[in-house]
Amino acid sequence: MALSEKEQRLLEQLEAALAAEDPKFASTLRGSSHRTLHRRRAALAGLGFLAGVAALVAGMQVAWWLSVLGFIVMFVFTIVALSAWRHVDTGGRHEGIRPDKAFTDRPQRPDDRF
């Protein structure tokens, strides 16, 4: 059920009063934006990448398997960071190839031989 104009104005006044009285609480109720979430995720992935570098270097001195594990950690966190940063740049919108358009569905030109 939609609110009437009077109810909407009253709700906006209540929100403004709450924000003026306790801005921290009002910010908590609004929640964080998706962009902030993805920035935080990208920053944490950067820290994970640095941990992978540390494991890679330490593995050279200790055991070969620690270096391999460090490389895998670096690789995974690089993918996570790039994915999160792409969401920050696009504002959460997905861009690129649409799922309904496959690579093989593109039209062929007459001069294409292969």
CNS distance restraints for C-alpha pairs under 8 A (distance, minus, plus):
assign (resid   3 and name CA) (resid   7 and name CA) 5.76 0.50 0.50
assign (resid   3 and name CA) (resid   8 and name CA) 6.04 0.50 0.50
assign (resid   4 and name CA) (resid   8 and name CA) 6.17 0.50 0.50
assign (resid   5 and name CA) (resid   9 and name CA) 6.19 0.50 0.50
assign (resid   6 and name CA) (resid  10 and name CA) 6.20 0.50 0.50
assign (resid   7 and name CA) (resid  11 and name CA) 6.09 0.50 0.50
assign (resid   8 and name CA) (resid  12 and name CA) 6.18 0.50 0.50
assign (resid   9 and name CA) (resid  13 and name CA) 6.18 0.50 0.50
assign (resid  10 and name CA) (resid  14 and name CA) 6.22 0.50 0.50
assign (resid  11 and name CA) (resid  15 and name CA) 6.19 0.50 0.50
assign (resid  12 and name CA) (resid  16 and name CA) 6.13 0.50 0.50
assign (resid  13 and name CA) (resid  17 and name CA) 6.07 0.50 0.50
assign (resid  14 and name CA) (resid  18 and name CA) 6.10 0.50 0.50
assign (resid  15 and name CA) (resid  19 and name CA) 6.11 0.50 0.50
assign (resid  16 and name CA) (resid  20 and name CA) 6.13 0.50 0.50
assign (resid  17 and name CA) (resid  21 and name CA) 6.02 0.50 0.50
assign (resid  18 and name CA) (resid  22 and name CA) 5.87 0.50 0.50
assign (resid  18 and name CA) (resid  23 and name CA) 7.16 0.50 0.50
assign (resid  18 and name CA) (resid  26 and name CA) 6.42 0.50 0.50
assign (resid  19 and name CA) (resid  23 and name CA) 4.59 0.50 0.50
assign (resid  19 and name CA) (resid  24 and name CA) 7.92 0.50 0.50
assign (resid  19 and name CA) (resid  25 and name CA) 7.74 0.50 0.50
assign (resid  19 and name CA) (resid  26 and name CA) 5.29 0.50 0.50
assign (resid  19 and name CA) (resid  27 and name CA) 7.81 0.50 0.50
assign (resid  22 and name CA) (resid  26 and name CA) 6.31 0.50 0.50
assign (resid  23 and name CA) (resid  27 and name CA) 6.05 0.50 0.50
assign (resid  24 and name CA) (resid  28 and name CA) 6.27 0.50 0.50
assign (resid  25 and name CA) (resid  29 and name CA) 6.28 0.50 0.50
assign (resid  26 and name CA) (resid  30 and name CA) 6.30 0.50 0.50
assign (resid  27 and name CA) (resid  31 and name CA) 6.41 0.50 0.50
assign (resid  28 and name CA) (resid  32 and name CA) 7.78 0.50 0.50
assign (resid  32 and name CA) (resid  36 and name CA) 6.35 0.50 0.50
assign (resid  32 and name CA) (resid  37 and name CA) 6.86 0.50 0.50
assign (resid  33 and name CA) (resid  37 and name CA) 6.43 0.50 0.50
assign (resid  34 and name CA) (resid  38 and name CA) 6.16 0.50 0.50
assign (resid  34 and name CA) (resid  91 and name CA) 7.68 0.50 0.50
assign (resid  34 and name CA) (resid  92 and name CA) 6.96 0.50 0.50
assign (resid  35 and name CA) (resid  39 and name CA) 6.12 0.50 0.50
assign (resid  35 and name CA) (resid  87 and name CA) 7.16 0.50 0.50
assign (resid  35 and name CA) (resid  88 and name CA) 5.20 0.50 0.50
assign (resid  35 and name CA) (resid  91 and name CA) 6.21 0.50 0.50
assign (resid  35 and name CA) (resid  92 and name CA) 7.11 0.50 0.50
assign (resid  36 and name CA) (resid  40 and name CA) 6.15 0.50 0.50
assign (resid  36 and name CA) (resid  88 and name CA) 7.94 0.50 0.50
assign (resid  37 and name CA) (resid  41 and name CA) 6.19 0.50 0.50
assign (resid  38 and name CA) (resid  42 and name CA) 6.06 0.50 0.50
assign (resid  38 and name CA) (resid  84 and name CA) 5.05 0.50 0.50
assign (resid  38 and name CA) (resid  85 and name CA) 6.69 0.50 0.50
assign (resid  38 and name CA) (resid  87 and name CA) 6.55 0.50 0.50
assign (resid  38 and name CA) (resid  88 and name CA) 6.00 0.50 0.50
assign (resid  39 and name CA) (resid  43 and name CA) 6.18 0.50 0.50
assign (resid  39 and name CA) (resid  84 and name CA) 6.85 0.50 0.50
assign (resid  39 and name CA) (resid  85 and name CA) 6.70 0.50 0.50
assign (resid  39 and name CA) (resid  88 and name CA) 6.41 0.50 0.50
assign (resid  40 and name CA) (resid  44 and name CA) 6.18 0.50 0.50
assign (resid  41 and name CA) (resid  45 and name CA) 6.07 0.50 0.50
assign (resid  41 and name CA) (resid  80 and name CA) 7.95 0.50 0.50
assign (resid  41 and name CA) (resid  81 and name CA) 7.07 0.50 0.50
assign (resid  41 and name CA) (resid  84 and name CA) 6.32 0.50 0.50
assign (resid  42 and name CA) (resid  46 and name CA) 6.23 0.50 0.50
assign (resid  42 and name CA) (resid  80 and name CA) 7.09 0.50 0.50
assign (resid  42 and name CA) (resid  81 and name CA) 4.47 0.50 0.50
assign (resid  42 and name CA) (resid  82 and name CA) 7.38 0.50 0.50
assign (resid  42 and name CA) (resid  84 and name CA) 5.37 0.50 0.50
assign (resid  42 and name CA) (resid  85 and name CA) 6.00 0.50 0.50
assign (resid  43 and name CA) (resid  47 and name CA) 6.51 0.50 0.50
assign (resid  43 and name CA) (resid  81 and name CA) 7.46 0.50 0.50
assign (resid  44 and name CA) (resid  48 and name CA) 6.25 0.50 0.50
assign (resid  45 and name CA) (resid  49 and name CA) 6.10 0.50 0.50
assign (resid  45 and name CA) (resid  77 and name CA) 5.11 0.50 0.50
assign (resid  45 and name CA) (resid  78 and name CA) 6.98 0.50 0.50
assign (resid  45 and name CA) (resid  80 and name CA) 6.28 0.50 0.50
assign (resid  45 and name CA) (resid  81 and name CA) 5.21 0.50 0.50
assign (resid  46 and name CA) (resid  50 and name CA) 6.34 0.50 0.50
assign (resid  46 and name CA) (resid  77 and name CA) 7.03 0.50 0.50
assign (resid  46 and name CA) (resid  78 and name CA) 7.53 0.50 0.50
assign (resid  46 and name CA) (resid  81 and name CA) 6.64 0.50 0.50
assign (resid  47 and name CA) (resid  51 and name CA) 6.29 0.50 0.50
assign (resid  48 and name CA) (resid  52 and name CA) 6.26 0.50 0.50
assign (resid  48 and name CA) (resid  73 and name CA) 7.27 0.50 0.50
assign (resid  48 and name CA) (resid  74 and name CA) 7.11 0.50 0.50
assign (resid  48 and name CA) (resid  77 and name CA) 5.96 0.50 0.50
assign (resid  49 and name CA) (resid  53 and name CA) 6.33 0.50 0.50
assign (resid  49 and name CA) (resid  73 and name CA) 6.74 0.50 0.50
assign (resid  49 and name CA) (resid  74 and name CA) 4.63 0.50 0.50
assign (resid  49 and name CA) (resid  75 and name CA) 7.73 0.50 0.50
assign (resid  49 and name CA) (resid  77 and name CA) 5.46 0.50 0.50
assign (resid  49 and name CA) (resid  78 and name CA) 6.57 0.50 0.50
assign (resid  50 and name CA) (resid  54 and name CA) 6.23 0.50 0.50
assign (resid  50 and name CA) (resid  74 and name CA) 7.46 0.50 0.50
assign (resid  51 and name CA) (resid  55 and name CA) 6.21 0.50 0.50
assign (resid  51 and name CA) (resid  70 and name CA) 7.59 0.50 0.50
assign (resid  51 and name CA) (resid  73 and name CA) 7.86 0.50 0.50
assign (resid  51 and name CA) (resid  74 and name CA) 7.73 0.50 0.50
assign (resid  52 and name CA) (resid  56 and name CA) 6.05 0.50 0.50
assign (resid  52 and name CA) (resid  69 and name CA) 7.68 0.50 0.50
assign (resid  52 and name CA) (resid  70 and name CA) 4.24 0.50 0.50
assign (resid  52 and name CA) (resid  71 and name CA) 6.18 0.50 0.50
assign (resid  52 and name CA) (resid  72 and name CA) 7.57 0.50 0.50
assign (resid  52 and name CA) (resid  73 and name CA) 5.07 0.50 0.50
assign (resid  52 and name CA) (resid  74 and name CA) 4.74 0.50 0.50
assign (resid  53 and name CA) (resid  57 and name CA) 6.21 0.50 0.50
assign (resid  53 and name CA) (resid  70 and name CA) 6.15 0.50 0.50
assign (resid  53 and name CA) (resid  71 and name CA) 7.22 0.50 0.50
assign (resid  53 and name CA) (resid  74 and name CA) 6.61 0.50 0.50
assign (resid  54 and name CA) (resid  58 and name CA) 5.98 0.50 0.50
assign (resid  54 and name CA) (resid  70 and name CA) 7.27 0.50 0.50
assign (resid  55 and name CA) (resid  59 and name CA) 5.77 0.50 0.50
assign (resid  55 and name CA) (resid  66 and name CA) 6.19 0.50 0.50
assign (resid  55 and name CA) (resid  67 and name CA) 6.04 0.50 0.50
assign (resid  55 and name CA) (resid  69 and name CA) 7.30 0.50 0.50
assign (resid  55 and name CA) (resid  70 and name CA) 4.62 0.50 0.50
assign (resid  55 and name CA) (resid  71 and name CA) 7.95 0.50 0.50
assign (resid  56 and name CA) (resid  60 and name CA) 6.64 0.50 0.50
assign (resid  56 and name CA) (resid  66 and name CA) 6.46 0.50 0.50
assign (resid  56 and name CA) (resid  67 and name CA) 4.00 0.50 0.50
assign (resid  56 and name CA) (resid  68 and name CA) 6.90 0.50 0.50
assign (resid  56 and name CA) (resid  69 and name CA) 7.31 0.50 0.50
assign (resid  56 and name CA) (resid  70 and name CA) 4.45 0.50 0.50
assign (resid  56 and name CA) (resid  71 and name CA) 6.07 0.50 0.50
assign (resid  57 and name CA) (resid  61 and name CA) 7.22 0.50 0.50
assign (resid  57 and name CA) (resid  67 and name CA) 6.72 0.50 0.50
assign (resid  58 and name CA) (resid  62 and name CA) 6.20 0.50 0.50
assign (resid  58 and name CA) (resid  66 and name CA) 7.35 0.50 0.50
assign (resid  58 and name CA) (resid  67 and name CA) 7.11 0.50 0.50
assign (resid  59 and name CA) (resid  63 and name CA) 4.98 0.50 0.50
assign (resid  59 and name CA) (resid  64 and name CA) 5.59 0.50 0.50
assign (resid  59 and name CA) (resid  65 and name CA) 6.91 0.50 0.50
assign (resid  59 and name CA) (resid  66 and name CA) 4.46 0.50 0.50
assign (resid  59 and name CA) (resid  67 and name CA) 4.25 0.50 0.50
assign (resid  59 and name CA) (resid  68 and name CA) 7.85 0.50 0.50
assign (resid  59 and name CA) (resid  70 and name CA) 7.70 0.50 0.50
assign (resid  60 and name CA) (resid  64 and name CA) 6.23 0.50 0.50
assign (resid  60 and name CA) (resid  66 and name CA) 7.80 0.50 0.50
assign (resid  60 and name CA) (resid  67 and name CA) 6.18 0.50 0.50
assign (resid  62 and name CA) (resid  66 and name CA) 7.49 0.50 0.50
assign (resid  63 and name CA) (resid  67 and name CA) 7.09 0.50 0.50
assign (resid  64 and name CA) (resid  68 and name CA) 6.55 0.50 0.50
assign (resid  65 and name CA) (resid  69 and name CA) 6.12 0.50 0.50
assign (resid  66 and name CA) (resid  70 and name CA) 6.03 0.50 0.50
assign (resid  67 and name CA) (resid  71 and name CA) 6.19 0.50 0.50
assign (resid  68 and name CA) (resid  72 and name CA) 6.28 0.50 0.50
assign (resid  69 and name CA) (resid  73 and name CA) 6.17 0.50 0.50
assign (resid  70 and name CA) (resid  74 and name CA) 6.13 0.50 0.50
assign (resid  71 and name CA) (resid  75 and name CA) 6.14 0.50 0.50
assign (resid  72 and name CA) (resid  76 and name CA) 6.16 0.50 0.50
assign (resid  73 and name CA) (resid  77 and name CA) 6.11 0.50 0.50
assign (resid  74 and name CA) (resid  78 and name CA) 6.02 0.50 0.50
assign (resid  75 and name CA) (resid  79 and name CA) 6.45 0.50 0.50
assign (resid  76 and name CA) (resid  80 and name CA) 6.34 0.50 0.50
assign (resid  77 and name CA) (resid  81 and name CA) 5.96 0.50 0.50
assign (resid  78 and name CA) (resid  82 and name CA) 6.10 0.50 0.50
assign (resid  79 and name CA) (resid  83 and name CA) 6.08 0.50 0.50
assign (resid  80 and name CA) (resid  84 and name CA) 6.10 0.50 0.50
assign (resid  81 and name CA) (resid  85 and name CA) 5.94 0.50 0.50
assign (resid  82 and name CA) (resid  86 and name CA) 6.03 0.50 0.50
assign (resid  83 and name CA) (resid  87 and name CA) 6.55 0.50 0.50
assign (resid  84 and name CA) (resid  88 and name CA) 6.46 0.50 0.50
assign (resid  85 and name CA) (resid  89 and name CA) 6.25 0.50 0.50
assign (resid  86 and name CA) (resid  90 and name CA) 6.15 0.50 0.50
assign (resid  86 and name CA) (resid  92 and name CA) 7.94 0.50 0.50
assign (resid  87 and name CA) (resid  91 and name CA) 5.55 0.50 0.50
assign (resid  87 and name CA) (resid  92 and name CA) 4.50 0.50 0.50
assign (resid  87 and name CA) (resid  93 and name CA) 6.83 0.50 0.50
assign (resid  87 and name CA) (resid  94 and name CA) 7.63 0.50 0.50
assign (resid  88 and name CA) (resid  92 and name CA) 6.48 0.50 0.50
assign (resid  90 and name CA) (resid  94 and name CA) 7.21 0.50 0.50
assign (resid  90 and name CA) (resid  95 and name CA) 7.73 0.50 0.50
assign (resid  97 and name CA) (resid 101 and name CA) 6.84 0.50 0.50
assign (resid  97 and name CA) (resid 102 and name CA) 7.93 0.50 0.50
assign (resid  98 and name CA) (resid 102 and name CA) 7.85 0.50 0.50
assign (resid 101 and name CA) (resid 105 and name CA) 6.35 0.50 0.50
assign (resid 101 and name CA) (resid 106 and name CA) 7.77 0.50 0.50
assign (resid 102 and name CA) (resid 106 and name CA) 7.38 0.50 0.50
assign (resid 108 and name CA) (resid 112 and name CA) 6.71 0.50 0.50
